[in-house]
Amino acid sequence: MDYHLDRRLRFLAEPKYASLYSWAINEIDEHDKVVGGDQIPWGWNLYFTGVGIVLGDQISVTEASKFEGRVEQEAEISHQRTIRVKLRPGAPRGDGTQSRQSNFRMFGTDRVINDIQLDILPLKSESDIESCRVWGSVSYSSETDFRQETQEDCLNFYLMVKPSTFELYAKRITSGSAEQVIFSAGMVTGFYSDWSPSISTSDVKVLTTGREHDVELAVGRSIPRLGAVGEARLYINAERAPQIHGPQSASDVGMKHEKPTMPIGGPVAVESQSTGPDPQTLKLLVSLKSSARWIIGLLAALLIATLLK
């Protein structure tokens, strides 16, 4: 198995800035020179956003049988459910911006780890204590059946939850209400970074438990490596856009005297209601009044002519 490492690691027992940290790990190149700064354990929270989520069900059946003289196996049936979330560093803030993104790299390399995931697993009983751990591996190449295969750098969190909690998460996934997943991990053993007065970092170095990450001059010393996660938080959110009512909502039903509502798409033609007579009607009334006066005058003249005879 050939691990893809560019530099070796060395324990620094007497750092230059001993008032800030008591020890560190350095990366050493082929010329025996230090590359980069002193790396010390990083304990602040680091955030991740889920970019893919899968609810998996697995069943394994083993029958009691013999095969070509092999030892008889006991019959066994096992069932395992897993929620697997693919993660990317960083998380959205409430104001719509993105939190500072940290790049994760294995010690001894400059490669950014792109394969980061979270596995959520149910405990066997409700009385078991929930916990979180982390595991990782440096990229390596190996030969299998005369084929050369390469495994990329990877980082895997394992969150163990109570069976009832797991079922709740599973129902949210199947119902489509797990639209945003945010995961944070703090006080993670095996995470290192440069010393900083800030609570955020742009670069994190990862120290695995494997022999590929041997640390020179560290004999007899306990060096934090991947394993325990001191603080883990999982947020599963459902995003819902506010509903916009149409021109007539339920509250408008039966309100006949309300002002007409302007529907989306264009104005409503509303007939105007006049309080005075129409101009054409007024002109006709004036004309009829004049004709009536002329007829009355003519009748009066005829009556006087008749009496004079």
URSULKA-V512412 format. One record per pair of residues at least 24 apart in sequence whose ideal C-beta (glycine too) atoms are under 8 Angstrom apart, sorted by sequence separation. I is the first residue (numbers start at 1). GAP is how many residues later the second one is. D is the distance in whole Angstrom. If there is no record, write none. Layout:
I_GAP_D + I_GAP_D
This chain:
57_24_5 + 58_24_7 + 133_24_7 + 134_24_7 + 159_24_8 + 56_25_7 + 132_25_6 + 133_25_5 + 12_26_6 + 55_26_7 + 56_26_5 + 132_26_7 + 157_26_7 + 55_27_8 + 56_27_8 + 89_27_7 + 132_27_5 + 7_28_6 + 55_28_6 + 56_28_6 + 88_28_7 + 111_28_7 + 131_28_8 + 132_28_7 + 157_28_6 + 54_29_7 + 87_29_5 + 109_29_7 + 130_29_8 + 131_29_5 + 53_30_7 + 54_30_5 + 86_30_8 + 87_30_6 + 106_30_7 + 108_30_7 + 109_30_8 + 130_30_6 + 53_31_7 + 54_31_8 + 86_31_5 + 87_31_6 + 130_31_5 + 53_32_5 + 85_32_6 + 106_32_5 + 128_32_8 + 130_32_6 + 52_33_7 + 53_33_8 + 84_33_6 + 85_33_4 + 106_33_7 + 52_34_4 + 84_34_7 + 85_34_8 + 128_34_7 + 190_34_6 + 50_35_4 + 51_35_5 + 84_35_6 + 85_35_7 + 130_35_8 + 189_35_4 + 190_35_5 + 50_36_7 + 51_36_7 + 83_36_7 + 84_36_8 + 126_36_5 + 189_36_6 + 190_36_4 + 50_37_6 + 51_37_5 + 82_37_6 + 83_37_4 + 115_37_5 + 117_37_8 + 119_37_7 + 121_37_6 + 123_37_5 + 126_37_6 + 189_37_7 + 190_37_6 + 49_38_7 + 82_38_7 + 83_38_8 + 114_38_7 + 115_38_7 + 116_38_7 + 117_38_8 + 118_38_8 + 119_38_7 + 121_38_7 + 122_38_8 + 123_38_7 + 125_38_7 + 126_38_6 + 188_38_8 + 189_38_5 + 48_39_4 + 49_39_6 + 82_39_6 + 114_39_8 + 115_39_4 + 116_39_5 + 117_39_6 + 118_39_5 + 119_39_5 + 120_39_5 + 121_39_5 + 122_39_6 + 123_39_6 + 124_39_8 + 189_39_5 + 48_40_7 + 81_40_8 + 113_40_5 + 115_40_7 + 116_40_8 + 117_40_7 + 118_40_8 + 119_40_7 + 121_40_7 + 122_40_7 + 123_40_6 + 188_40_8 + 189_40_8 + 48_41_6 + 49_41_6 + 80_41_8 + 81_41_6 + 113_41_7 + 118_41_6 + 120_41_6 + 122_41_5 + 187_41_8 + 188_41_5 + 189_41_8 + 47_42_7 + 48_42_7 + 49_42_5 + 111_42_6 + 113_42_5 + 187_42_7 + 188_42_7 + 46_43_7 + 47_43_6 + 48_43_7 + 49_43_7 + 122_43_8 + 186_43_8 + 187_43_3 + 47_44_4 + 109_44_7 + 122_44_4 + 185_44_5 + 186_44_6 + 187_44_5 + 121_45_7 + 122_45_8 + 186_45_4 + 120_46_7 + 185_46_7 + 186_46_8 + 106_47_5 + 184_47_8 + 185_47_5 + 105_48_8 + 184_48_7 + 120_49_6 + 183_49_7 + 184_49_5 + 183_50_7 + 104_51_6 + 134_51_7 + 155_51_7 + 183_51_5 + 47_52_6 + 182_52_8 + 183_52_8 + 132_53_7 + 181_53_7 + 182_53_4 + 134_54_6 + 136_54_8 + 181_54_7 + 180_55_8 + 181_55_6 + 182_55_7 + 46_56_6 + 134_56_7 + 180_56_7 + 181_56_8 + 180_57_4 + 178_58_5 + 179_58_7 + 180_58_8 + 179_59_5 + 180_59_6 + 178_60_7 + 179_60_5 + 177_61_4 + 172_64_6 + 118_65_5 + 172_66_8 + 169_67_7 + 39_68_8 + 48_68_7 + 50_68_7 + 48_70_7 + 87_70_8 + 136_70_5 + 138_70_6 + 137_71_6 + 136_72_5 + 138_72_7 + 140_72_8 + 157_72_7 + 137_73_7 + 159_73_6 + 135_74_8 + 138_74_5 + 138_75_7 + 157_75_7 + 159_75_6 + 27_80_7 + 27_81_6 + 25_82_7 + 83_83_7 + 81_85_7 + 107_85_7 + 83_86_6 + 83_87_7 + 92_88_8 + 81_89_7 + 83_90_7 + 92_90_8 + 136_90_5 + 91_91_5 + 135_91_6 + 134_92_5 + 135_92_8 + 91_93_7 + 113_93_7 + 134_93_7 + 133_94_6 + 134_94_8 + 133_95_6 + 134_95_6 + 85_96_6 + 87_96_6 + 133_96_6 + 132_97_4 + 9_98_6 + 85_98_7 + 102_98_7 + 105_98_7 + 107_98_5 + 131_98_8 + 9_99_6 + 102_99_6 + 103_99_6 + 105_99_7 + 106_99_7 + 107_99_6 + 8_100_7 + 100_100_5 + 102_100_6 + 103_100_5 + 104_100_5 + 105_100_6 + 106_100_5 + 107_100_5 + 132_100_4 + 5_101_8 + 7_101_5 + 99_101_8 + 101_101_7 + 102_101_7 + 103_101_7 + 105_101_7 + 107_101_8 + 6_102_6 + 7_102_8 + 100_102_7 + 102_102_5 + 104_102_6 + 106_102_7 + 5_103_4 + 6_103_6 + 5_104_6 + 6_104_7 + 4_105_7 + 108_105_7 + 107_106_6 + 4_107_8 + 106_107_8 + 120_114_8 + 55_115_6 + 118_116_8 + 55_118_5 + 55_119_7 + 53_120_6 + 53_125_6 + 53_128_6 + 50_130_7 + 49_131_8 + 50_131_3 + 49_132_7 + 50_132_7 + 5_133_6 + 49_133_6 + 50_133_7 + 4_134_7 + 48_134_7 + 49_134_8 + 3_135_5 + 4_135_4 + 47_135_7 + 48_135_5 + 3_136_7 + 4_136_6 + 47_136_7 + 48_136_7 + 3_137_5 + 4_137_7 + 47_137_5 + 48_137_8 + 2_138_6 + 46_138_7 + 1_139_5 + 2_139_5 + 45_139_5 + 46_139_6 + 1_140_8 + 2_140_7 + 45_140_7 + 46_140_7 + 1_141_5 + 45_141_4 + 44_142_6 + 46_142_7 + 43_143_7 + 43_144_5 + 43_145_8 + 46_145_7 + 42_146_8 + 41_148_8 + 43_148_8 + 42_149_5 + 41_150_7 + 42_150_6 + 41_151_6 + 42_151_4 + 40_152_6 + 39_153_4 + 40_153_7 + 39_154_7 + 40_154_8 + 45_154_8 + 39_155_7 + 40_155_6 + 44_155_5 + 38_156_7 + 44_156_7 + 37_157_5 + 38_157_7 + 44_157_8 + 37_158_8 + 46_158_7 + 42_159_6 + 42_162_6 + 39_166_5 + 25_167_6 + 21_174_6 + 20_175_5 + 17_178_7 + 25_180_8 + 25_182_7 + 41_183_5 + 45_186_7 + 43_187_7 + 28_188_8 + 45_188_8 + 25_190_6 + 9_198_8 + 25_198_7 + 9_204_6 + 11_204_5 + 13_204_7 + 9_205_7 + 10_205_7 + 11_205_6 + 8_206_8 + 9_206_5 + 10_206_4 + 11_206_4 + 5_207_6 + 9_207_7 + 10_207_6 + 11_207_4 + 8_208_7 + 3_209_4 + 11_210_7 + 11_212_7
